[in-house]
């Protein structure tokens, strides 16, 4: 009887440790809730900020896509028309882990995905919305995760630039 109880308890403990391992060793990205609209001497761009919140390992094979979704009615329901908004760079090999060293060396754990397409000219009705999809792989465990952020109104577009580092505010 004692061996069965010990077996059950050790199984629960090992399963718990494995679950914690899975939680810690998967991509952890935070996406800004606003879109920056920056204009300057070389032209303007719209930016979407992501931050790698993984504290032990880098993220690799990051891919991003921005789509403008426009609903339309069909017999029996509603469908969406997808319009891809081209990013200046949609694939990144490595996004370093968040650490004090990386913060002091330029905040390389944070990334602004930019497009020069004028989103405000494309986003013409209140029924449309923008979705940002980010796919990332954990450099140690190889586990993958897809992150999605939806922007439902043009009020999410703010003039200015994102603050430095992990801060997702626009100034």
N, CA, C and O of each residue as an XYZ file, in Angstrom:
684
protein
N       0.813     -1.195      0.000
C       0.000      0.000      0.000
C       0.860      1.263      0.000
O       0.554      2.234     -0.693
N       1.961      1.239      0.802
C       2.852      2.390      0.860
C       3.531      2.631     -0.475
O       3.736      3.784     -0.853
N       3.888      1.571     -1.205
C       4.569      1.754     -2.489
C       3.637      2.368     -3.528
O       4.074      3.149     -4.373
N       2.354      2.018     -3.466
C       1.386      2.618     -4.399
C       1.230      4.109     -4.090
O       1.205      4.935     -5.002
N       1.126      4.445     -2.820
C       0.995      5.843     -2.407
C       2.241      6.639     -2.797
O       2.130      7.760     -3.293
N       3.410      6.072     -2.578
C       4.659      6.742     -2.964
C       4.716      6.919     -4.479
O       5.160      7.963     -4.956
N       4.281      5.934     -5.232
C       4.255      6.027     -6.691
C       3.316      7.119     -7.185
O       3.651      7.858     -8.111
N       2.154      7.220     -6.578
C       1.187      8.249     -6.967
C       1.726      9.645     -6.641
O       1.642     10.556     -7.464
N       2.276      9.804     -5.445
C       2.811     11.101     -5.034
C       3.987     11.502     -5.924
O       4.069     12.654     -6.351
N       4.891     10.574     -6.208
C       6.032     10.912     -7.074
C       5.566     11.214     -8.501
O       6.167     12.051     -9.175
N       4.529     10.565     -8.965
C       3.971     10.872    -10.290
C       3.387     12.273    -10.350
O       3.571     12.993    -11.331
N       2.688     12.651     -9.300
C       2.107     14.004     -9.239
C       3.222     15.050     -9.183
O       3.142     16.079     -9.854
N       4.247     14.794     -8.394
C       5.361     15.739     -8.281
C       6.091     15.870     -9.615
O       6.385     16.984    -10.049
N       6.387     14.751    -10.269
C       7.102     14.826    -11.549
C       6.251     15.482    -12.627
O       6.785     16.206    -13.467
N       4.955     15.251    -12.627
C       4.065     15.908    -13.591
C       4.025     17.412    -13.341
O       4.003     18.201    -14.286
N       4.015     17.806    -12.083
C       4.014     19.233    -11.737
C       5.303     19.908    -12.181
O       5.278     21.021    -12.706
N       6.417     19.243    -11.973
C       7.710     19.797    -12.401
C       7.755     19.936    -13.919
O       8.246     20.941    -14.433
N       7.252     18.945    -14.635
C       7.227     19.009    -16.096
C       6.317     20.132    -16.571
O       6.657     20.819    -17.535
N       5.172     20.342    -15.929
C       4.254     21.414    -16.286
C       4.912     22.777    -16.074
O       4.790     23.661    -16.922
N       5.603     22.950    -14.955
C       6.318     24.206    -14.691
C       7.403     24.411    -15.745
O       7.601     25.532    -16.213
N       8.097     23.363    -16.119
C       9.100     23.420    -17.184
C       8.475     23.928    -18.479
O       9.051     24.783    -19.152
N       7.311     23.411    -18.827
C       6.629     23.850    -20.050
C       6.219     25.314    -19.967
O       6.294     26.029    -20.967
N       5.787     25.772    -18.799
C       5.394     27.168    -18.639
C       6.584     28.115    -18.754
O       6.479     29.177    -19.368
N       7.706     27.736    -18.169
C       8.883     28.610    -18.163
C       9.631     28.594    -19.491
O      10.255     29.591    -19.854
N       9.582     27.499    -20.210
C      10.388     27.365    -21.419
C       9.540     27.437    -22.683
O       9.629     26.580    -23.563
N       8.721     28.474    -22.751
C       7.987     28.754    -23.976
C       8.051     30.263    -24.206
O       8.298     31.024    -23.270
N       7.832     30.689    -25.425
C       7.927     32.128    -25.724
C       6.961     32.952    -24.871
O       5.840     32.536    -24.579
N       7.436     34.124    -24.487
C       6.625     35.036    -23.686
C       6.797     36.439    -24.263
O       7.771     37.127    -23.960
N       5.853     36.853    -25.088
C       5.928     38.145    -25.768
C       4.769     39.016    -25.297
O       3.650     38.545    -25.093
N       5.072     40.293    -25.132
C       4.039     41.279    -24.835
C       3.950     42.226    -26.026
O       4.969     42.674    -26.549
N       2.722     42.528    -26.450
C       2.497     43.390    -27.610
C       1.806     44.666    -27.140
O       0.871     44.620    -26.341
N       2.280     45.810    -27.645
C       1.696     47.101    -27.268
C       0.240     47.181    -27.710
O      -0.133     46.651    -28.757
N      -0.567     47.842    -26.909
C      -1.991     47.971    -27.221
C      -2.276     49.144    -28.152
O      -3.417     49.331    -28.574
N      -1.254     49.936    -28.476
C      -1.410     51.050    -29.405
C      -0.407     50.919    -30.549
O       0.576     50.184    -30.456
N      -0.678     51.642    -31.620
C       0.177     51.690    -32.802
C       0.760     53.088    -32.866
O       0.024     54.071    -32.772
N       2.084     53.193    -33.026
C       2.672     54.530    -33.111
C       2.659     55.003    -34.562
O       2.811     54.210    -35.491
N       2.476     56.306    -34.735
C       2.495     56.947    -36.043
C       3.596     57.984    -35.980
O       3.430     59.047    -35.382
N       4.706     57.673    -36.593
C       5.885     58.531    -36.526
C       6.129     59.157    -37.891
O       6.198     58.454    -38.899
N       6.259     60.463    -37.920
C       6.621     61.147    -39.162
C       7.950     61.843    -38.939
O       8.260     62.298    -37.838
N       8.720     61.913    -40.001
C      10.037     62.539    -39.880
C      10.559     62.978    -41.230
O       9.817     63.054    -42.210
N      11.857     63.268    -41.265
C      12.494     63.773    -42.479
C      12.493     62.749    -43.612
O      12.408     63.124    -44.781
N      12.584     61.502    -43.291
C      12.669     60.460    -44.326
C      11.309     59.836    -44.626
O      11.235     58.817    -45.313
N      10.243     60.430    -44.123
C       8.922     59.866    -44.346
C       8.360     59.309    -43.060
O       9.012     59.332    -42.016
N       7.158     58.814    -43.147
C       6.514     58.322    -41.950
C       6.402     56.816    -41.927
O       6.593     56.140    -42.938
N       6.087     56.305    -40.750
C       5.828     54.872    -40.607
C       4.863     54.656    -39.455
O       4.664     55.527    -38.607
N       4.277     53.480    -39.450
C       3.427     53.032    -38.354
C       4.173     51.886    -37.680
O       4.715     51.014    -38.359
N       4.203     51.884    -36.351
C       4.983     50.891    -35.626
C       4.164     50.099    -34.624
O       3.263     50.626    -33.971
N       4.498     48.825    -34.517
C       3.885     47.889    -33.581
C       5.016     47.354    -32.703
O       5.963     46.760    -33.220
N       4.937     47.550    -31.395
C       6.039     47.161    -30.511
C       5.777     45.831    -29.843
O       4.684     45.569    -29.342
N       6.815     44.987    -29.845
C       6.770     43.726    -29.104
C       7.972     43.671    -28.163
O       9.034     44.218    -28.461
N       7.790     43.009    -27.035
C       8.849     42.866    -26.034
C       8.973     41.396    -25.672
O       7.979     40.737    -25.369
N      10.201     40.885    -25.704
C      10.473     39.517    -25.273
C      10.583     39.514    -23.752
O      11.557     40.027    -23.201
N       9.605     38.947    -23.079
C       9.622     38.869    -21.619
C      10.241     37.574    -21.101
O      10.214     37.327    -19.895
N      10.792     36.748    -21.975
C      11.489     35.540    -21.530
C      12.765     35.975    -20.821
O      13.548     36.752    -21.367
N      12.974     35.475    -19.607
C      14.106     35.969    -18.822
C      15.342     35.063    -18.882
O      16.434     35.491    -18.509
N      15.185     33.828    -19.344
C      16.334     32.937    -19.345
C      16.914     32.680    -20.729
O      18.114     32.437    -20.853
N      16.085     32.729    -21.779
C      16.550     32.356    -23.109
C      16.017     33.308    -24.168
O      15.007     33.983    -23.972
N      16.723     33.347    -25.297
C      16.313     34.158    -26.441
C      15.137     33.500    -27.159
O      14.836     32.326    -26.945
N      14.488     34.274    -28.005
C      13.489     33.738    -28.920
C      14.091     33.732    -30.316
O      14.854     34.630    -30.674
N      13.750     32.723    -31.099
C      14.298     32.603    -32.450
C      13.156     32.412    -33.452
O      12.019     32.112    -33.087
N      13.504     32.598    -34.721
C      12.559     32.380    -35.828
C      11.249     33.140    -35.631
O      10.165     32.569    -35.746
N      11.363     34.428    -35.335
C      10.178     35.249    -35.133
C       9.629     35.663    -36.494
O      10.373     36.126    -37.359
N       8.335     35.493    -36.675
C       7.665     35.923    -37.892
C       6.469     36.764    -37.494
O       5.777     36.463    -36.521
N       6.229     37.832    -38.263
C       5.113     38.726    -37.950
C       4.299     39.011    -39.203
O       4.819     39.011    -40.319
N       3.016     39.253    -38.993
C       2.119     39.588    -40.090
C       1.052     40.535    -39.559
O       0.537     40.368    -38.453
N       0.734     41.538    -40.380
C      -0.340     42.458    -40.050
C      -1.392     42.338    -41.131
O      -1.084     42.410    -42.320
N      -2.641     42.154    -40.712
C      -3.735     42.069    -41.679
C      -4.845     43.042    -41.290
O      -5.133     43.263    -40.114
N      -5.445     43.604    -42.311
C      -6.639     44.421    -42.146
C      -7.817     43.539    -42.501
O      -7.907     43.048    -43.626
N      -8.721     43.332    -41.557
C      -9.876     42.457    -41.781
C     -11.126     43.301    -42.018
O     -11.496     44.147    -41.204
N     -11.755     43.043    -43.149
C     -12.971     43.757    -43.518
C     -14.115     42.754    -43.609
O     -14.048     41.824    -44.413
N     -15.169     42.921    -42.801
C     -16.288     41.977    -42.850
C     -17.187     42.244    -44.059
O     -17.360     43.384    -44.490
N     -17.747     41.168    -44.584
C     -18.782     41.302    -45.614
C     -19.796     40.189    -45.424
O     -19.467     39.094    -44.968
N     -21.042     40.496    -45.785
C     -22.144     39.558    -45.569
C     -22.290     38.618    -46.757
O     -22.138     39.016    -47.912
N     -22.585     37.375    -46.447
C     -22.876     36.366    -47.457
C     -24.128     35.619    -47.018
O     -24.610     35.807    -45.901
N     -24.644     34.787    -47.883
C     -25.807     33.985    -47.527
C     -25.444     33.089    -46.350
O     -24.531     32.269    -46.446
N     -26.139     33.242    -45.274
C     -25.915     32.379    -44.117
C     -24.957     32.941    -43.086
O     -24.728     32.291    -42.066
N     -24.383     34.121    -43.300
C     -23.476     34.641    -42.284
C     -22.558     35.728    -42.781
O     -22.829     36.398    -43.778
N     -21.461     35.888    -42.060
C     -20.502     36.936    -42.353
C     -19.119     36.334    -42.558
O     -18.710     35.431    -41.828
N     -18.408     36.838    -43.546
C     -17.036     36.427    -43.814
C     -16.127     37.640    -43.709
O     -16.591     38.766    -43.529
N     -14.812     37.396    -43.826
C     -13.839     38.481    -43.764
C     -12.956     38.477    -44.997
O     -12.557     37.428    -45.504
N     -12.665     39.679    -45.463
C     -11.658     39.864    -46.506
C     -10.370     40.248    -45.776
O     -10.361     41.170    -44.960
N      -9.292     39.538    -46.075
C      -8.004     39.808    -45.446
C      -7.133     40.602    -46.415
O      -6.962     40.217    -47.571
N      -6.587     41.710    -45.932
C      -5.642     42.484    -46.716
C      -4.348     42.559    -45.914
O      -4.308     43.148    -44.834
N      -3.293     41.957    -46.450
C      -2.013     41.960    -45.750
C      -1.367     43.332    -45.872
O      -1.293     43.908    -46.957
N      -0.902     43.841    -44.739
C      -0.164     45.099    -44.714
C       1.314     44.738    -44.635
O       1.753     44.068    -43.701
N       2.062     45.184    -45.615
C       3.463     44.805    -45.738
C       4.315     45.452    -44.641
O       4.270     46.665    -44.438
N       5.075     44.634    -43.951
C       6.035     45.115    -42.957
C       7.390     45.333    -43.627
O       7.719     44.661    -44.605
N       8.173     46.273    -43.098
C       9.522     46.481    -43.633
C      10.387     45.243    -43.425
O      11.228     44.917    -44.263
N      10.178     44.562    -42.317
C      10.885     43.306    -42.032
C       9.912     42.420    -41.267
O       9.475     42.776    -40.172
N       9.571     41.267    -41.839
C       8.576     40.404    -41.198
C       9.172     39.139    -40.584
O       8.457     38.362    -39.952
N      10.481     38.926    -40.766
C      11.144     37.760    -40.171
C      12.406     38.225    -39.455
O      13.232     38.945    -40.016
N      12.533     37.795    -38.202
C      13.690     38.146    -37.395
C      14.270     36.844    -36.860
O      13.540     36.009    -36.326
N      15.555     36.672    -36.998
C      16.191     35.423    -36.557
C      16.225     35.279    -35.037
O      15.889     34.220    -34.508
N      16.634     36.354    -34.321
C      16.803     36.247    -32.866
C      16.299     37.521    -32.190
O      16.584     38.632    -32.638
N      15.551     37.341    -31.112
C      15.154     38.441    -30.237
C      15.685     38.074    -28.851
O      15.162     37.171    -28.200
N      16.741     38.789    -28.399
C      17.395     38.412    -27.135
C      16.459     38.445    -25.930
O      15.425     39.112    -25.930
N      16.866     37.697    -24.904
C      16.106     37.662    -23.650
C      16.169     39.021    -22.969
O      17.062     39.826    -23.233
N      15.205     39.260    -22.092
C      15.209     40.512    -21.334
C      16.135     40.359    -20.142
O      15.929     39.506    -19.279
N      17.149     41.191    -20.113
C      18.096     41.162    -19.000
C      18.645     42.560    -18.782
O      18.478     43.446    -19.621
N      19.292     42.743    -17.661
C      19.875     44.053    -17.355
C      20.956     44.399    -18.378
O      21.071     45.550    -18.797
N      21.737     43.413    -18.776
C      22.797     43.631    -19.762
C      22.206     44.089    -21.097
O      22.698     45.049    -21.691
N      21.168     43.419    -21.570
C      20.536     43.794    -22.841
C      19.853     45.154    -22.743
O      19.782     45.884    -23.732
N      19.350     45.500    -21.558
C      18.718     46.808    -21.372
C      19.766     47.910    -21.510
O      19.526     48.929    -22.158
N      20.929     47.695    -20.897
C      21.997     48.694    -20.951
C      22.614     48.792    -22.342
O      23.175     49.831    -22.692
N      22.522     47.738    -23.134
C      23.103     47.739    -24.474
C      22.097     48.122    -25.553
O      22.294     47.781    -26.720
N      21.041     48.810    -25.197
C      20.129     49.313    -26.202
C      18.761     48.661    -26.214
O      18.007     48.851    -27.168
N      18.420     47.911    -25.205
C      17.079     47.320    -25.137
C      16.784     46.403    -26.303
O      15.705     46.475    -26.891
N      17.737     45.533    -26.650
C      17.591     44.672    -27.834
C      16.485     43.628    -27.684
O      16.140     42.963    -28.661
N      15.926     43.470    -26.495
C      14.827     42.529    -26.274
C      13.491     43.099    -26.741
O      12.485     42.389    -26.762
N      13.476     44.380    -27.115
C      12.262     45.029    -27.617
C      12.437     45.313    -29.103
O      13.545     45.570    -29.576
N      11.329     45.263    -29.826
C      11.378     45.404    -31.277
C      10.157     46.176    -31.748
O       9.046     45.947    -31.271
N      10.369     47.097    -32.691
C       9.255     47.814    -33.302
C       9.145     47.335    -34.743
O      10.054     47.526    -35.550
N       8.015     46.708    -35.047
C       7.730     46.252    -36.406
C       7.110     47.427    -37.146
O       6.120     48.000    -36.693
N       7.693     47.785    -38.288
C       7.280     49.005    -38.993
C       6.701     48.705    -40.367
O       7.084     47.747    -41.038
N       5.762     49.564    -40.759
C       5.236     49.559    -42.119
C       5.180     51.004    -42.600
O       4.868     51.919    -41.838
N       5.486     51.186    -43.866
C       5.379     52.522    -44.448
C       4.041     52.704    -45.165
O       3.742     53.792    -45.656
N       3.245     51.650    -45.226
C       1.906     51.774    -45.803
C       1.055     52.629    -44.872
O       1.106     52.471    -43.652
N       0.280     53.526    -45.446
C      -0.547     54.416    -44.638
C      -1.798     53.662    -44.171
O      -2.766     53.514    -44.916
N      -1.754     53.202    -42.951
C      -2.839     52.408    -42.383
C      -4.138     53.219    -42.323
O      -5.225     52.677    -42.524
N      -4.016     54.502    -42.048
C      -5.218     55.336    -41.941
C      -5.962     55.443    -43.267
O      -7.185     55.583    -43.282
N      -5.231     55.377    -44.388
C      -5.888     55.407    -45.698
C      -6.561     54.067    -46.021
O      -7.539     54.030    -46.767
N      -6.042     52.974    -45.465
C      -6.608     51.647    -45.713
C      -7.800     51.356    -44.792
O      -8.757     50.693    -45.193
N      -7.730     51.853    -43.577
C      -8.727     51.598    -42.540
C      -9.836     52.638    -42.688
O      -9.793     53.690    -42.050
N     -10.820     52.347    -43.520
C     -11.794     53.360    -43.927
C     -13.162     53.244    -43.252
O     -13.942     54.196    -43.292
N     -13.471     52.105    -42.635
C     -14.778     51.962    -41.980
C     -14.600     51.511    -40.537
O     -13.570     50.952    -40.159
N     -15.615     51.765    -39.757
C     -15.558     51.374    -38.344
C     -15.730     49.876    -38.140
O     -15.522     49.372    -37.036
N     -16.107     49.164    -39.194
C     -16.298     47.723    -39.088
C     -15.004     46.946    -39.309
O     -14.938     45.756    -39.000
N     -13.984     47.598    -39.835
C     -12.697     46.948    -40.065
C     -11.899     46.897    -38.761
O     -12.156     47.659    -37.829
N     -10.948     46.003    -38.717
C      -9.976     46.011    -37.625
C      -8.658     45.421    -38.112
O      -8.603     44.732    -39.130
N      -7.603     45.708    -37.363
C      -6.258     45.232    -37.699
C      -5.868     44.153    -36.709
O      -6.139     44.256    -35.513
N      -5.227     43.115    -37.227
C      -4.680     42.063    -36.367
C      -3.179     41.937    -36.615
O      -2.722     41.880    -37.756
N      -2.436     41.895    -35.530
C      -0.997     41.631    -35.584
C      -0.789     40.212    -35.086
O      -1.205     39.863    -33.982
N      -0.145     39.400    -35.905
C       0.175     38.019    -35.537
C       1.693     37.900    -35.419
O       2.426     38.274    -36.334
N       2.156     37.377    -34.283
C       3.588     37.152    -34.065
C       3.773     35.696    -33.668
O       3.160     35.208    -32.718
N       4.631     35.014    -34.416
C       4.963     33.614    -34.142
C       6.408     33.578    -33.673
O       7.272     34.197    -34.294
N       6.686     32.862    -32.583
C       8.050     32.788    -32.058
C       8.347     31.386    -31.538
O       7.452     30.639    -31.143
N       9.641     31.059    -31.554
C      10.117     29.763    -31.062
C      11.114     30.016    -29.929
O      11.966     30.900    -30.024
N      10.997     29.237    -28.866
C      11.925     29.337    -27.732
C      13.256     28.711    -28.129
O      13.285     27.609    -28.677
N      14.358     29.407    -27.855
C      15.663     28.936    -28.331
C      16.154     27.671    -27.630
O      16.928     26.917    -28.220
N      15.732     27.414    -26.395
C      16.202     26.227    -25.686
C      15.262     25.037    -25.868
O      15.700     23.950    -26.247
N      13.992     25.235    -25.603
C      13.043     24.114    -25.637
C      12.506     23.846    -27.040
O      12.066     22.734    -27.333
N      12.540     24.851    -27.902
C      11.996     24.688    -29.249
C      10.486     24.810    -29.300
O       9.895     24.660    -30.369
N       9.840     25.081    -28.158
C       8.383     25.212    -28.177
C       7.991     26.512    -28.875
O       8.706     27.511    -28.805
N       6.852     26.479    -29.543
C       6.389     27.611    -30.352
C       5.112     28.179    -29.760
O       4.372     27.502    -29.044
N       4.878     29.445    -30.082
C       3.633     30.058    -29.658
C       3.283     31.167    -30.636
O       4.159     31.862    -31.150
N       1.992     31.320    -30.883
C       1.496     32.378    -31.734
C       0.787     33.411    -30.862
O      -0.069     33.062    -30.049
N       1.145     34.675    -31.035
C       0.544     35.765    -30.278
C      -0.271     36.614    -31.248
O       0.167     36.870    -32.370
N      -1.450     37.050    -30.824
C      -2.304     37.881    -31.666
C      -2.783     39.079    -30.866
O      -3.200     38.957    -29.714
N      -2.713     40.237    -31.504
C      -3.247     41.461    -30.909
C      -4.196     42.083    -31.919
O      -3.852     42.231    -33.091
N      -5.399     42.452    -31.463
C      -6.397     43.054    -32.338
C      -6.558     44.530    -31.983
O      -6.612     44.905    -30.811
N      -6.632     45.351    -33.019
C      -6.846     46.784    -32.873
C      -8.181     47.099    -33.553
O      -8.301     46.979    -34.772
N      -9.186     47.502    -32.764
C     -10.545     47.646    -33.279
C     -10.919     49.055    -33.714
O     -11.952     49.241    -34.357
N     -10.118     50.038    -33.387
C     -10.458     51.411    -33.729
C      -9.204     52.203    -34.081
O      -8.108     51.901    -33.610
N      -9.387     53.222    -34.918
C      -8.247     54.060    -35.295
C      -7.748     54.890    -34.113
O      -6.677     55.493    -34.193
N      -8.504     54.929    -33.027
C      -8.046     55.613    -31.813
C      -6.822     54.914    -31.219
O      -6.117     55.496    -30.394
N      -6.564     53.664    -31.635
C      -5.364     52.951    -31.194
C      -4.099     53.467    -31.863
O      -2.995     53.105    -31.457
N      -4.241     54.305    -32.880
C      -3.086     54.877    -33.580
C      -2.782     56.221    -32.942
O      -3.624     57.119    -32.939
N      -1.568     56.360    -32.397
C      -1.189     57.575    -31.686
C       0.078     58.159    -32.299
O       1.016     57.434    -32.628
N       0.091     59.478    -32.445
C       1.272     60.176    -32.948
C       2.376     60.077    -31.913
O       2.128     60.192    -30.713
N       3.600     59.862    -32.384
C       4.743     59.789    -31.493
C       5.508     58.499    -31.683
O       5.323     57.777    -32.662
N       6.382     58.227    -30.710
C       7.248     57.053    -30.766
C       7.172     56.315    -29.443
O       6.928     56.916    -28.397
N       7.384     55.002    -29.498
C       7.378     54.194    -28.284
C       8.544     54.587    -27.392
O       9.619     54.947    -27.872
N       8.316     54.513    -26.090
C       9.379     54.768    -25.126
C      10.384     53.621    -25.170
O      10.114     52.563    -25.740
N      11.536     53.844    -24.566
C      12.642     52.888    -24.585
C      12.341     51.635    -23.762
O      11.617     51.683    -22.767
N      12.919     50.508    -24.205
C      12.902     49.279    -23.431
C      11.550     48.602    -23.356
O      10.814     48.541    -24.340
N      11.229     48.086    -22.163
C      10.013     47.289    -21.985
C       8.747     48.133    -21.919
O       7.643     47.589    -21.946
N       8.889     49.447    -21.833
C       7.747     50.354    -21.741
C       6.982     50.351    -23.084
O       7.587     50.567    -24.134
N       5.689     50.112    -23.055
C       4.874     50.042    -24.254
C       4.078     51.321    -24.519
O       3.198     51.340    -25.379
N       4.381     52.366    -23.793
C       3.695     53.648    -23.959
C       4.301     54.440    -25.113
O       5.465     54.256    -25.471
N       3.491     55.323    -25.685
C       3.936     56.177    -26.782
C       4.075     57.594    -26.236
O       3.188     58.101    -25.548
N       5.220     58.230    -26.559
C       5.421     59.618    -26.090
C       5.530     60.558    -27.265
O       5.700     61.763    -27.078
